[in-house]
């Protein structure tokens, strides 16, 4: 059942008369858990009806907030957590306002803050590293490639030659913790992948520009050959 199907006058009447179906009740509980940020259980005669009216009121008065809370969240902070976003900050992170962006910002302050979350996605440390890169305005662009980076680029070239897509190559390498002494981030892998692609392009262009030795000899006259009239 869609949200717009639940928030109708007909549905209001059905819940008011307690004639809703189990499916409709389950849908209400699911949406209310996300949007109202609390678990709805039957504890009084009108609890489901009251929750539905609260949803409708929020939908009408603050649709942006309603839709933001309806989004599937990759990061779920534990209920009851109330932590400042930095020492002395007046900005707080709580279950009700925890967007993925705010969660990454909170984790960037200290990775130990991960203990406050009920769920963290795979690769969350990479999200944090990308956030810190953007915050500092810096990316790791080495002046001189290390041997570990050269080896990684060589492996990337082999994968590209074998027909692996750039996305698949990137997805493979972002799972690494480090390359040499450098911590892996998505932007760092983008840099190495770009270098691998440019090297392959240069090598292919060189092959095109350099004539094949055998072909060149075949096209030339034999210097020892005597012209016959």
N, C-alpha and C positions, 0 to 999 in steps of 0.2 A: 504494500500500500504506500502511495506517495504522500508527502507532507500535505499537499493541497487537498487531497482526498480526506485527510483526517480533520483539517481545520475548516469544516463546513457547518452550516446551520443544521443540516440533517444529522450530522454526527453529534453535534451538541445535544440535540434532542434525544438521540439514542443513548448517550451516556447519562443524560439527566434522568431518563426513565429506566436506566440500567438494562437496556436491551442490546448493548454492544456485544459483538461476537468475541470469542477468545482471541482471534487473530487481530481484531481491532484493538483490543486491550493490550496485547503484546506490542503492537506498533506504537501505541501511546507510551508505554513504559520505555521502549527503546529510544524514542525521540526525546522524551522528557529527561532521560538519563543524560543525554548529550547536551540538550539545550538548557535545562534547568539545573544541570550539574548535581543531581541527587537521584537516588534510587526511589522509585515510586512503588510502594507496596500497599496492599489493602489493609488499612488500619481504621478506617471510618466509613460511614455510609456514602460519603460524597468525595472520597479521596481522588478517584479517577476523574470525576467530573471537574473537580477543582484544578487538577493538574492540566486538563485540557483547556480550561478557561485561561489559565496562566500562560500556556503556550500561545493561545490566540492573541492575548493581550500583548505579549512580547513581539509576536510576528507583526502586529499592526503598528506598534510604537517604535520598535527598533529592529527592523528587518535585517540590517547589516550585521548586527550582533547575532541574531537568530541564525542567519546563514553561515556566519563564521563558526559558530559552535556546531553546526551540522556537518562541517567538513571532517573527513576522516583524518585523525591525527596520528602522526608517526611517533610522536613523543607524548607520553602520558605521565604526568607527575602525580604523585600519590595524593589522595584526598587528605585534607587537613594540613598540608604543607603550606607555610607562609614564610617565604624567605626574601630578603632584600637582594636587589640586583647590584651587588657591590657594597663595600663597607660604607655605612652611613647614607646609602641611597634611600630615597623616599619611594622609589619604584619597587613594587613587590611582585613576586610570582606566586600564584596560587592556582588551584585546580581550575577555577572558573575562567581565568584569563590566559591559561597556558597554551599559547600557539606554538607551532614548531619553531618559529623564528625566535620567540622569547626563550624557549627551552634551550636552544643552541647558545644563545647569549649567556644564559645562566651557567651552562656547562663550561663555557669558555673561561669563566672566572676561576674554576677549579674542577678538574675531572672527578674529584671525590664527590662532587654534587650529584653524581649519577646515583648515589644511594637513595636520593629522594624521589626516584622515578619508579612507577609501577611497570613501565615498558619503555625500552629504548630500541630503536631500529638497528639493524646490522649496519656497520659503517658509520656510526654516530661520531666516532673520533675524527673521521675524515671530514664530516660536516663542520665540526668545531675548528679543525685546521683551516678549512676554506674560509670560515668566518673570520678567523684571526688574520689570515692573509689579506682579506679585503679590508679589514680594520686598519692594518698597518700600511696598506697601499703597496706592499712589497710581495714579490714572488721570488722564488729561488731560481735565478738565472745565472748559472755558474760562468765565470770568466773562462775557465778552462775545464773541460770535461774530465772527470775522474775515470779511472779504469772501470769502476763499477757501473758508471753511467754509460761508458762506451760499450760494455758488455750488454747492458739492458737495451741500448739502441740496436745493437747487432741482433739480439733476440727479436726485437720488434720488427726489424727488416725481414727476418726469416718468416715471421708470421704473416706479414703483409704479402710477401712473395708467394706464400702458400695459399693466399686467397682469403685470409682472415680479415674481417672488416675492421676499420679503425676503432669503432665502438667496442668490439669484442676484445681488441688488443688493450684498449684503455681499461675495460672492466677487469681484465686479467691482472694488469699491473697495479691498479689501485688497491688490490687486496694485500699488497706487500706492506710490511711495517716500515721498512727503510730500503733505500738503495745506497749501498755504501754507508756513509754516515749521515745521509740526508733523509729526514722524515718525509714519507710519501704523502702528497696531497694531489687532488685532481688536477690542479693547475701545473704542478710539477710534472706529472705524467703527460699532460698536454704538451709541455715544452719538449720533453724527450721524444714524444711521438712525432711532433712537428720536425724535429731534427732528423729522425729516421726517415720520414717521408721526403724531406729535401735531399737527403743523401741518395735515396733510391732514384729520385728524379734526375739528379746530377749524373748518376751512374748510367741511367738509361739514355740520357742525352749524349753522353760520351760515346756509348756504343753506336749511336746513330751517326755521330760526326766522324768517327774513326772508320775508314774503309776497311773492309775485310781483306786481309793480306793476300789470301788465295785469289779472291776476286780481282784484286788490283793487278796481280801478276798476269792473270788470264787476259785482262783487257789491254795490257801493254804489249807492244811488239817485242819480239826477242831481239835484244841488241846485237846478237851475233848473226841474225838472219840476213842473208843477202837477197836484195830485191832482184827479181828476175823479170826481164822484159818479156 
